[in-house]
Amino acid sequence: MSLPTSSAPYMFEDSESFHKFFESWLVEQNQYLEKLVSASKENQQREEQAVSQQELNETILIPLIEKVIQHYEHYYRAKSRWAKNDVLIMFNPSWTSSLEDAFLWIGGWRPSMAVHLLYSKSGLQLEARIVEILRGISTGDLGDLSPGQLEKVDELQKVTIREEKELSEKMAKKQEGVADKSMVELSHAVTEMMREGAAADEQMVEAALGPKEEGLVQVLQKADDLRMNTLRKVVGLLSPVQSVHFLIAAAELHLRFHDWGKKRDARIHQAAEGSSFCLYWELGAGGDYC
């Protein structure tokens, strides 16, 4: 199915932290998830309600899919605007867990993961309804991808991986640039000034770091564009019903992975606090409280 370019208004207040924006966005994503699940159930019951597939597509599925895609676009517009103010925080986000951070690629999810997610969900739905498919009964979900669709998905995966590699190389050059002649010369000069008791010229430091940060903004923008474009292309290869199933899987994975990471961090933090308290008690009171 094809999707129109989003014309949704961009709403974002400079005074609002991106962390708060992200938490609000997650709440909305969960709400859209429930709407997608509800739409999927309506599709399963459409024959009982004497509703044609085309009618359901036009009145419920396609409008909902467009809203979900626009919701993702809203996130990346906000992220792009915030990155121009402080790009470094996008590479060290306070709104994600350590589990999520371990799998980040240039400030977000790796675009080819969208294709891998599609293959995984397709395989699961194929296994669940293999009997119907073998009987020639169309299931309409991701387990029912046509040869033509699979060919296009394979090509999309190859193109996406190639673009990922190009961006990874650009990111590597930005990282290597930290050790270029200007930075080495500056770090030496500032060290000598500190050794002599003089204050470092902060304007000189900022002038050197500014272009480095601008380079990161450019790479991050290209990475986010690739993420969003890949998502749109995957949906574009699918039928409305299949798109609903894919977007459900994407939201479930994102929301649960975020929850698991936050709970894991909370447990580790709680355990660390407990250990600190025990050490304090043993040293201060000389007891064996813990």
Buried (B, 14 or more C-beta within 10 A) or exposed (E): BEBEEBEEEEEEEEEEEBEEBBEEBBEEBBEBBEBBBEBBEBBEEBEEEEBEBEEBBEEBBBEBBBEBBBBBBBBBBBBBEBBEEEBEBBBEBEBBBEBBEEEBBBBBBBBBBBBEBBBBBBEBBBEEBEEEBEEEEEBBBBBBBEEEBBEBBEEBBEBBBEBBEEBBEBBEEBEEEEEEEEBEEBBEBBEEBEEEEEEEEEEEBEEBBEEBBEBBBEBBBBBBBBBBEBBBBBBBBBBBBBBBBBBBBBBBBBBEBBEEBBEEBEEEEEEEEEEEEEEEBEEEEEEEEE
